Every structure is written in C-alpha cells, then in structure tokens.
Amino acid sequence: MAPDAQADLLSGASPPAAGEPSTRARAFTRQLSVAIIAPVRPRRLAQLRRLLEAMGEDPTGNATLPFGSLRGVHFARLVLLERTSDLDGNAIPAQLLYMCDIDGPLADHLDELLDLAPGLDRVFGGCEGYPTRTSASRATRASWLADHLAETQAYYVNTVGLTVAQILRDAELHDCLEAFLDSHDWDGRVPLEIRAAIQRYVGTRPELAWALAPNDGRTLLDRARDVAAVALPLAGAAASAPVWLPLAPAYLLALRLHELTDTVETERPTAAHERRLAELEDRGPQNQFSAVGFVKPGILRRATIALGIRGLDVAARHVFNSGSLAGVKTIHFAHWTMLDSGRRLIFTSNYDGTVKSYNDDFIDRLWWGLNLVFSNGVGWPRTFLALWQGCRDEQEFKYYLRRHQIPTQVWFSAYPTLTALNITNNAKIRAGLAGSIDSEEVRRWLQLL
C-alpha cells in the first residue's frame, strides 16, 4: 500500500469509494456428512490397497481423486475395512469406505465426484457391482453411488455454519490484519482508534472488503429449531413415562447383569499394529482417527446403543454446536456410523493435537458419552449402568481404543494448518469488524490478533 494511503488510515480519512464492501449478508448453512461404503472384490483388494497408499501420499492433488479440486469439502477420507467375521462366524467381506464433511448440497458433491469419473472408476472399480464398463453412463454411476450411501447416526461439527470458503477467507483476513498491525506503531492509540484504523484499512482493500459485510449467523429460527430438537424428545419421554418408567428397574437390572458377565478385552495392541498407526499420525496440527468394533449381541444391547447414539446425535447437533463438544474444543468433525446391518459401529473424527492428548481429552471430559455408546461394543472396559467406570480405566481404555483403531489410508483437509481454535478466533475477528462495540469489547477483540 502507498504511504499516502497508510497515512489516511491512521488519520481517520474515509476509504475510497471503490473499496466499499458489499452490504449483502452471508447466509447460515449447516455442514453435511457423506458416507459411501461398498464391498471390495477379493481379486481387486491388493490393487486397491496399493492405490490408496499412493493416493495417501498426496490427498490434495493426486492424479486419481484430487480432493483439493472438490468444492466445499472440509475433510475427506478413504478407509479400507479388512475382511473379517461377525460374532456368529459369518464372513464380512473387505469394504471401502468414503467419508467426507461438506457444505452441501449432497447432489452437488456427488456431481463433482462424477466429474472425476476416470479416477472415481479406479477407486470404486474394485467394488462389487460398480459400473466399470466404458459404456456405463453417468446416470448409472450416480445410481450406484446413491445406492451405497450410508446413514451417519450421530454427527458433530465444531464450527457450525462456517463454509470452507469462509474459513479460508477468514484465515487470509487474519494474516493481512496481523501484517498491517505489525507495520505500524500503535503507541498512544486507544483500542477504539486502532479498530477504526483496521476498518479503514480493510475498506481500502477490495479483496478484503467482503469482511465488512454483515454476517447473519444463526437466526432466531435456527436457534428455535435447536431448542425444539432437544425439547420435543424430552417432552415425549415425559409424556410416555407411565409406560416406560415401570419397566425401567427391570431394564437396569438386566443391563447390570449383562455388564457383570460381559467379556472385557485387556490385550495390548501388537507392535506391528502400533507402528502402522503411528505412520499415519501426528503429522501436523490436525490429525485423523478411525476405529471400528462389533456391537454386543442381543435385543437389550441393540436397544441401548440405538437410544444412546440417538441422544448423542441430538446433543452433538443441537446442544454442543458452538465450538465445544462437552468441553473438548479440538475436534473439528466426528461421525458415528453403523455398518453391516447394525453389527458394527465405526467412529471417525478429525482433531487437533497428538493422539495422546486426544485420548486424554476423552477420558477427562467425554467419558460419559463414550461409555453410553461404546459400552455396547464387544470388549469395552467394564461399565456400571452404561455410564460409569468403563473408559475411566485409563490403561484398559487406551489398549481397547488402539486395538480397534484402523489405518486411514487417504485423509484430506482443506485447511491443514488451522486448528479449531484458529478457525473460531478468525471468525470472531471477522465478526468484530462490523457493528458497534464498546471499548472493553474492542480490547478483547484486538487480543485475538
């Protein structure tokens, strides 16, 4: 910027008309979870494994499925679920899982995947029933993808409503404002004056003028929907209390008897398994996690996990939707997805920090949520009435988690250097540019920079 322009910013002169920002408000949108899963042809398994390993070296720009070319994708992964047998000895074939977090709509994302048809064919071509013939139409591929969509039973989003584009623009804004502040001497200037200078600076930069536009965020209707999503099930439970309350003691007794006789896994993970996982972990500010396990047999356990995961979904979507999952602020997205007609559950997440700190957060803050759902998994540390004990046994929990964790062969992040806290702070910086705030609020706002 020219010295004259810098002087105008500091002196209080109005920015040029050409730099006036748009007054159009940004709309609020919720992110979506997408999961596609399909069995792999046995003869194609080794080839697919090699392909995924190659893609994993460059998830953003690989020649097969360059995730960086897909708009509105926050995180994406391809995971190979190895062949296994269920609790009754029935074979479960190897399966390929594609999972991502998008700004939506779903139809647009699937269209973009189809635009990458040659690479899409290479990835899913080893799956049963995929239309690999050269004469296969786009509609046929689209139908196959739709038929293999899997429902995510519970879904958590840290920064609800922030699109990929907004997160990246907020990060750019932060860097520009930081550079602007570092290039001037602010001694003797009060917070309100500094903020006014920042606003004028942004107004003179056409590429940043969008930041002064109002941001709607959650509307009253959005908040009312969150309240209703929590209140209605509670009201339904209260209204039906005369039916289920008399049955509760029998249910709790049956659950307790199951807990006392459940088999607990205490084995330490093998060194080879630890090494394979470690190769894919702690690579940067963000990391990935994928774990899968069998659900305990019987109607009681099926009903308990269905109720628990439903409650978890309501809480994650409508209570813990402002940057914190029950006090844990490092998880960007998390998914709980039932597989194989409810026989297995896979949990996947994208988080900040090391795997050790991530596990410690679960034990210290989310133990109740883990026990509520995963105590219905085969081998989980022994619980008391599905809530207490369990993962509070730190060593058993960490061994269990490590044994059930699986390699995530391909993992993509649209903003790999940004932590969840960075994203939240950048959004607050952008929001603080517009509107009227008092001196104390400005002082706290400037601390974000």
Secondary structure, DSSP 4 states (H G I P E B T S, - for coil): --HHHHHHHHHTPPPPGGGPPP-PPBPP---EEEEEEEEBPGGGHHHHHHHHHHHHT-TTT-SS--GGGSTTEEEEEEEEE--EE-TTS-EE--EEEEEEEESS-HHHHHHHHHHTHHHHHHHHTTBTT---STT--HHHHHHHHHHTB---SEEEESSTT--HHHHHHHHHHHHHHHHHHHTS--TT--HHHHHHHHHHHHHT-TTTGGGGS-B--S-HHHHHHHHHHHHHHHHHHHHTHHHHGGGHHHHHHHHHHHHHH--B--PPPPHHHHHHHHTTSS-SSEEEEEEEEEBPSSHHHHHHHHHHHHHHHHHHHHTS-SS-BTTB--EEEEEEEEETTTTEEEEEEEEES-HHHHHHHHHHHSHHHHHHHHTTBTBPPPEETTTEEGGGSHHHHHHHHHHHB---SEEEESSTT--HHHHHHHHHHHHTTSS---HHHHHHHHHT-
